Amino acid sequence: MNTHRSLLQSIGFSALCSLGITTSLLLSGCSGADTKDQNPATGAGGQTPSAGSGGQLTTGGSAGTGTGGASGGQAGTGGFVHPPSPPRVVTLDGWTGSNRDRLNQLVTEIGISSASYSPDRRPVAVFDWDNTTVKNDIGDATFAWLVKNDKILQPPALDWSATNTNLTPEARAALNAACDASASPGQPLPTSTTAACAAELMNVYYNAKTTGGLAAWNNEITSTSNQPYGWVAQLLAGYTPDEVRGFAQAAFLENVNAAVGTKQTVGGVELAGYIRIYEQIRELINVLQDNGFDVWVVT
């Protein structure tokens, strides 16, 4: 699972960075249903975006020592300033029922305008990625990209159990039959031109079956693991983290630039060929960060 988590971080964070998001997951710089399932620095007189000399409005900073700032919210001299109201709230339509109002209530009650807010104990918001932050699945998109671009390596000693011990004997035999002749151990499989190998890989990953219809996984999905999803990470053994980030970013860019509704067929398997960030979630993350929340993606 550690390997799987590392890949997902590489995929998720590379995708975020391709949207113009910094390593702290700031979405403010961004522009921009198929499924497989702060603290402003202040002048002595208070705080506004145009603080007095020596004071500067920042996000997450500490109080300044300048003078001449205009009157602000609730402040102690040199202490944290609580704005009188949230600096930003959720405005976009598209939320079900009263969910938008409930989110804005949450921002008001525990964000930086709340008297109980402490910059030393910032509230944390955690988001899923696939089909929560974005439409469609970045893992599927990345696996398909790897197959299309010859990035999956022949396993050591042609032993597919070295990539995941939960592959069934039938799956290992099918992969051996389709892929053994294509490359030496440790070398890239030419899946863009070897249809049988591409088909076996895609079916084992996406359909959890061999092309012959046999079960590909033991313990496919448990309370802690999804074997096909983990396999995406395990098949990238031998690449550097920077190389993996590059693959993930290339897959994301290919899909985010494709038209909504695009399908792709890889190894005979049809799957979604586009990804879009949900504008409501983009706005919500911006609102949370502007209101002093730490925001993370865990997928």
C-alpha positions as CSV (number, residue, x, y, z in Angstrom):
1,M,0.0,0.0,0.0
2,N,2.9,2.4,0.6
3,T,3.9,1.9,-3.1
4,H,0.3,2.5,-4.1
5,R,0.1,5.6,-2.0
6,S,3.3,7.0,-3.5
7,L,2.0,6.6,-7.0
8,L,-1.3,8.2,-6.1
9,Q,0.5,11.1,-4.6
10,S,2.5,11.4,-7.8
11,I,-0.6,11.2,-10.0
12,G,-2.7,13.5,-7.9
13,F,-0.1,16.1,-7.2
14,S,1.3,16.1,-10.7
15,A,-2.3,16.6,-12.0
16,L,-2.8,19.4,-9.5
17,C,0.5,21.1,-10.5
18,S,-0.5,20.9,-14.2
19,L,-3.5,23.0,-13.2
20,G,-1.2,25.7,-11.8
21,I,-1.5,24.5,-8.2
22,T,1.5,24.8,-5.8
23,T,2.8,22.0,-3.6
24,S,0.7,23.3,-0.8
25,L,-2.4,22.6,-3.0
26,L,-3.3,26.2,-3.6
27,L,-5.9,26.3,-6.3
28,S,-6.1,30.1,-6.6
29,G,-3.7,30.1,-9.5
30,C,-5.7,27.7,-11.6
31,S,-7.6,28.3,-14.7
32,G,-9.6,26.3,-15.8
33,A,-20.2,10.7,-16.3
34,D,-17.8,8.2,-17.1
35,T,-16.6,6.4,-14.0
36,K,-15.0,3.2,-13.1
37,D,-16.4,3.6,-10.4
38,Q,-4.5,33.5,7.5
39,N,-3.5,35.4,9.1
40,P,-3.0,39.0,7.7
41,A,-0.1,41.0,8.9
42,T,-1.3,44.2,10.5
43,G,-0.4,47.7,11.3
44,A,-0.9,48.9,14.9
45,G,-4.3,50.5,14.0
46,G,-5.9,47.3,12.6
47,Q,-5.8,45.5,9.3
48,T,-6.9,45.9,5.7
49,P,-5.5,44.7,2.4
50,S,-3.6,48.0,2.3
51,A,-1.9,47.9,5.7
52,G,0.3,50.6,7.1
53,S,4.0,50.8,6.7
54,G,5.6,47.6,7.7
55,G,2.3,45.7,7.6
56,Q,1.3,43.4,4.7
57,L,-1.8,41.4,4.0
58,T,-0.8,37.8,3.5
59,T,-2.2,34.3,3.9
60,G,-0.9,32.4,6.8
61,G,1.5,35.0,8.0
62,S,1.9,36.5,11.5
63,A,1.1,40.0,12.7
64,G,3.2,42.8,11.5
65,T,4.5,45.8,13.3
66,G,3.7,48.6,10.9
67,T,1.7,51.7,11.8
68,G,-1.2,53.5,10.2
69,G,-3.3,50.5,9.1
70,A,-7.0,51.1,8.8
71,S,-9.4,49.7,11.3
72,G,-10.0,46.1,10.9
73,G,-11.8,43.2,12.6
74,Q,-11.4,41.7,16.1
75,A,-7.7,42.3,17.0
76,G,-5.4,42.5,19.9
77,T,-2.4,44.6,19.6
78,G,0.1,42.6,17.5
79,G,-2.2,39.6,17.7
80,F,-4.3,37.6,15.2
81,V,-7.0,39.5,13.4
82,H,-10.4,37.9,12.8
83,P,-12.2,39.5,9.8
84,P,-15.7,40.6,10.7
85,S,-17.1,38.1,8.0
86,P,-15.7,35.4,5.8
87,P,-13.5,37.0,3.1
88,R,-15.1,34.7,0.6
89,V,-18.0,32.2,0.4
90,V,-19.3,29.6,-2.1
91,T,-21.4,31.2,-4.8
92,L,-21.6,28.8,-7.7
93,D,-24.9,26.9,-8.4
94,G,-25.0,23.2,-8.9
95,W,-25.1,22.0,-5.3
96,T,-27.8,19.6,-4.1
97,G,-30.4,21.0,-1.7
98,S,-29.0,23.2,1.0
99,N,-25.4,21.9,0.7
100,R,-24.0,25.2,-0.5
101,D,-25.6,27.0,2.5
102,R,-24.3,24.4,4.9
103,L,-20.8,24.7,3.5
104,N,-20.9,28.5,3.9
105,Q,-22.2,28.0,7.5
106,L,-19.2,25.8,8.2
107,V,-16.8,28.4,6.8
108,T,-18.4,31.0,9.0
109,E,-18.4,28.9,12.1
110,I,-14.8,27.6,12.0
111,G,-13.0,29.8,9.4
112,I,-10.8,32.9,10.1
113,S,-13.8,35.1,10.8
114,S,-14.8,32.9,13.8
115,A,-13.7,34.1,17.2
116,S,-12.7,30.5,17.9
117,Y,-10.3,30.3,15.0
118,S,-6.6,29.8,15.8
119,P,-3.9,30.0,13.1
120,D,-2.0,27.4,15.2
121,R,-4.8,24.9,14.9
122,R,-6.1,25.4,11.4
123,P,-9.2,23.4,10.4
124,V,-8.4,20.7,7.8
125,A,-10.5,19.8,4.7
126,V,-9.7,16.5,2.9
127,F,-10.9,15.7,-0.6
128,D,-11.0,12.6,-2.7
129,W,-9.7,13.1,-6.2
130,D,-11.3,10.7,-8.8
131,N,-15.0,11.6,-9.4
132,T,-15.0,14.0,-6.5
133,T,-12.5,16.7,-7.4
134,V,-12.3,15.7,-11.1
135,K,-14.7,13.9,-13.4
136,N,-13.4,10.4,-14.3
137,D,-10.5,8.4,-13.0
138,I,-6.8,9.5,-13.2
139,G,-5.6,6.0,-12.4
140,D,-7.5,4.6,-15.4
141,A,-6.2,7.5,-17.6
142,T,-2.7,6.9,-16.4
143,F,-2.7,3.1,-17.0
144,A,-4.1,3.6,-20.5
145,W,-1.4,6.2,-21.2
146,L,1.3,3.8,-20.0
147,V,0.1,1.1,-22.4
148,K,-0.3,3.5,-25.3
149,N,3.3,4.8,-24.7
150,D,5.2,1.6,-24.1
151,K,6.0,2.5,-20.4
152,I,5.3,-0.9,-18.7
153,L,8.5,-2.9,-18.1
154,Q,8.9,-6.6,-18.7
155,P,9.0,-8.1,-15.1
156,P,12.1,-9.7,-13.7
157,A,12.6,-13.3,-15.0
158,L,9.3,-12.9,-16.9
159,D,7.6,-13.5,-13.6
160,W,4.4,-11.4,-13.3
161,S,3.9,-12.4,-9.7
162,A,6.9,-10.1,-9.0
163,T,4.6,-7.2,-9.9
164,N,1.7,-8.3,-7.6
165,T,1.4,-11.6,-5.7
166,N,-2.4,-11.5,-6.0
167,L,-2.4,-12.2,-9.7
168,T,-4.0,-15.5,-10.3
169,P,-2.1,-18.3,-12.0
170,E,-4.4,-17.9,-15.0
171,A,-3.6,-14.2,-15.3
172,R,0.1,-14.8,-15.0
173,A,-0.1,-17.5,-17.7
174,A,-2.1,-15.2,-20.0
175,L,0.4,-12.3,-19.5
176,N,3.3,-14.6,-20.2
177,A,1.7,-15.9,-23.4
178,A,0.9,-12.4,-24.7
179,C,4.0,-10.5,-23.6
180,D,7.0,-12.8,-23.0
181,A,8.3,-12.6,-26.6
182,S,8.0,-8.8,-26.8
183,A,10.9,-7.6,-24.5
184,S,13.7,-8.8,-22.2
185,P,13.2,-8.4,-18.4
186,G,13.5,-4.8,-17.3
187,Q,12.9,-3.5,-20.8
188,P,9.7,-1.6,-22.0
189,L,7.0,-3.7,-23.5
190,P,6.1,-2.4,-27.0
191,T,2.4,-2.4,-26.1
192,S,1.6,0.3,-28.7
193,T,2.4,-2.2,-31.4
194,T,1.9,-5.5,-29.7
195,A,-1.9,-5.9,-29.6
196,A,-2.1,-9.1,-27.6
197,C,0.1,-7.8,-24.8
198,A,-1.8,-4.5,-24.6
199,A,-5.1,-6.4,-24.5
200,E,-4.1,-8.7,-21.7
201,L,-2.7,-5.9,-19.6
202,M,-5.8,-3.7,-20.1
203,N,-8.2,-6.5,-19.4
204,V,-6.4,-7.6,-16.2
205,Y,-6.4,-4.1,-15.0
206,Y,-9.7,-2.7,-16.1
207,N,-12.0,-5.7,-16.2
208,A,-10.1,-7.9,-13.6
209,K,-10.2,-10.7,-16.1
210,T,-8.0,-12.2,-18.7
211,T,-9.0,-11.8,-22.3
212,G,-10.2,-15.4,-22.0
213,G,-12.6,-14.4,-19.3
214,L,-10.8,-16.0,-16.3
215,A,-10.5,-14.2,-13.0
216,A,-7.3,-12.2,-12.8
217,W,-7.1,-11.4,-9.1
218,N,-7.1,-13.1,-5.7
219,N,-8.6,-10.8,-3.1
220,E,-9.3,-8.2,-5.8
221,I,-10.8,-5.7,-3.4
222,T,-10.5,-5.7,0.4
223,S,-11.2,-3.2,3.1
224,T,-7.7,-1.8,2.6
225,S,-6.6,-2.6,-1.0
226,N,-7.8,-2.5,-4.6
227,Q,-5.4,-4.8,-6.4
228,P,-5.8,-3.5,-9.9
229,Y,-5.3,0.1,-8.7
230,G,-2.2,-0.9,-6.7
231,W,-0.9,-2.6,-9.8
232,V,-0.6,0.7,-11.6
233,A,2.0,1.7,-9.0
234,Q,3.7,-1.7,-8.8
235,L,4.2,-1.8,-12.6
236,L,6.2,1.4,-12.3
237,A,9.0,-0.1,-10.3
238,G,12.3,0.8,-11.9
239,Y,11.3,4.4,-12.8
240,T,12.3,7.4,-10.8
241,P,9.7,9.6,-8.9
242,D,10.3,12.3,-11.4
243,E,9.7,10.0,-14.3
244,V,6.5,8.8,-12.7
245,R,5.3,12.3,-12.1
246,G,6.0,13.0,-15.8
247,F,3.9,10.1,-16.9
248,A,1.0,11.1,-14.6
249,Q,1.1,14.7,-15.8
250,A,1.2,13.7,-19.5
251,A,-1.8,11.4,-18.9
252,F,-3.6,14.2,-17.1
253,L,-2.9,16.8,-19.8
254,E,-4.0,14.4,-22.6
255,N,-7.3,13.8,-20.9
256,V,-8.0,17.3,-19.7
257,N,-7.4,18.6,-23.2
258,A,-9.8,16.1,-24.7
259,A,-13.4,17.0,-25.4
260,V,-16.0,16.2,-22.8
261,G,-17.5,12.8,-23.6
262,T,-14.4,11.5,-25.3
263,K,-14.0,7.7,-25.2
264,Q,-10.7,5.9,-25.9
265,T,-10.1,2.3,-26.8
266,V,-6.8,0.8,-25.6
267,G,-6.0,-2.9,-26.0
268,G,-9.6,-3.5,-27.1
269,V,-11.0,-2.0,-23.9
270,E,-13.2,1.1,-24.1
271,L,-12.9,3.7,-21.3
272,A,-13.3,7.4,-20.6
273,G,-10.9,9.6,-22.6
274,Y,-11.3,12.9,-20.8
275,I,-11.0,14.5,-17.3
276,R,-12.4,17.7,-16.0
277,I,-12.0,19.4,-12.6
278,Y,-15.4,20.2,-11.1
279,E,-15.8,24.0,-11.0
280,Q,-17.8,23.8,-7.8
281,I,-15.0,21.9,-6.1
282,R,-12.4,24.3,-7.4
283,E,-14.3,27.2,-5.9
284,L,-14.9,25.4,-2.7
285,I,-11.2,24.7,-2.2
286,N,-10.4,28.3,-3.0
287,V,-13.0,29.4,-0.4
288,L,-11.6,27.1,2.2
289,Q,-8.1,28.2,1.7
290,D,-9.1,31.9,1.8
291,N,-10.8,31.2,5.1
292,G,-7.7,29.7,6.7
293,F,-8.3,26.0,6.1
294,D,-5.6,23.5,5.2
295,V,-6.7,21.5,2.2
296,W,-5.4,18.1,1.2
297,V,-6.2,15.5,-1.5
298,V,-6.2,11.9,-0.3
299,T,-7.2,9.3,-2.9
